[in-house]
Amino acid sequence: LESDSEQPIYIDSNNAVYDEKSQVSTYTGNVVATQGSIRIDADQLVVYLKDGAITKLVATGKPSRFKQLPAEGKDEMHGEGLINEFYPDKNLLIFMKNASVWQGDAKQSSEYIEYDTKNSLLKAGESNSDGKRVHSVIQPKTKKAQ
Amino acid sequence: MTSQRNFQIFVYVGLAALLSWWLVQLNEQRDAEIKIAENSPDFFSVGYYKKEMDLDGLPKSELSAARMEHYKADGSTHLQQPVMTLFNPNQNPWSIKAESGIMAADGDNLQLNGKAYINRDASKTNSALTINTSDLRVKLASHFAQTQAWAEIISPPNRTEGIGMEATFVSPIHLKLLSKVKGRYEIK
């Protein structure tokens, strides 16, 4: 949802370690992070902070999964990758390694997919390797009337 | 004649038995008093304050308490409303408060009972940090503390809680929550 980016981020996990010097909190074991309608599941989630604000979250798993409701009445957006990097202040989520993103029946797979969580825009493919370049833009489809 | 003699012997034996019973009673009572004496404080202090300096003469730790009692039996020091302050080079000191505490004879192991409140004010280089927990065991020499109880770490505006905690209060500060962790981060 558009309001997702203003919501607090909640993280549940089995255990967590906070290292003040590096300003990093590492959550391990059945990690679930939520922000509004955004949900990320992972084996481990590393939270990078600067002056108490989150600059980046790195979720790893086999795979780490993501889902979000782009807007009321729309199909949920799903994504997964072995490594997912989330930049809340830029509303940017990057799926890497065996990455896939799908909504309804449309699906994109690549080694590198960028997803704009505010405007539900998707950019797939690695810019620096022609061999695996995949370009596509998925416009969220309106849900069929029940 | 013999019955009279027997009666005399009987009286003497009875008196001897009575005397030894009385002596045993006396002894037991004295042992009990000694035990009580040993298990009661050999000295106490009200409004207790202790400051420890390091090798360079800089403050290392402070300990104050509403009341302190020292026990000869095990050399422990029992504290009421203890406030422990741990100083760190180039950082604000940590303050640890609790309802009561027991400092072991070695002066290193401090068991804090009941609610414990740990706090370090913000400084130019570090944000403020507050920990609410209970039943905390502190190892002063290594500035390390641990509990099996619930613990909450607040570094405004963020907050994380869990069950069980291990904390190192000297740089690099390291806080670990052992299970059932819930974090909450505000977005600026």
Boltz contact constraints between the chains, C-beta under 6 A:
constraints:
  - contact:
      token1: [A, 8]
      token2: [B, 184]
      max_distance: 6.0
  - contact:
      token1: [A, 8]
      token2: [B, 186]
      max_distance: 6.0
  - contact:
      token1: [A, 9]
      token2: [B, 185]
      max_distance: 6.0
  - contact:
      token1: [A, 10]
      token2: [B, 184]
      max_distance: 6.0
  - contact:
      token1: [A, 11]
      token2: [B, 183]
      max_distance: 6.0
  - contact:
      token1: [A, 12]
      token2: [B, 182]
      max_distance: 6.0
  - contact:
      token1: [A, 13]
      token2: [B, 181]
      max_distance: 6.0
  - contact:
      token1: [A, 15]
      token2: [B, 177]
      max_distance: 6.0
  - contact:
      token1: [A, 15]
      token2: [B, 178]
      max_distance: 6.0
  - contact:
      token1: [A, 15]
      token2: [B, 179]
      max_distance: 6.0
  - contact:
      token1: [A, 15]
      token2: [B, 181]
      max_distance: 6.0
  - contact:
      token1: [A, 16]
      token2: [B, 177]
      max_distance: 6.0
  - contact:
      token1: [A, 16]
      token2: [B, 181]
      max_distance: 6.0
  - contact:
      token1: [A, 17]
      token2: [B, 176]
      max_distance: 6.0
  - contact:
      token1: [A, 18]
      token2: [B, 175]
      max_distance: 6.0
  - contact:
      token1: [A, 19]
      token2: [B, 174]
      max_distance: 6.0
  - contact:
      token1: [A, 20]
      token2: [B, 173]
      max_distance: 6.0
  - contact:
      token1: [A, 21]
      token2: [B, 172]
      max_distance: 6.0
  - contact:
      token1: [A, 52]
      token2: [B, 127]
      max_distance: 6.0
  - contact:
      token1: [A, 53]
      token2: [B, 188]
      max_distance: 6.0
  - contact:
      token1: [A, 54]
      token2: [B, 185]
      max_distance: 6.0
  - contact:
      token1: [A, 88]
      token2: [B, 187]
      max_distance: 6.0
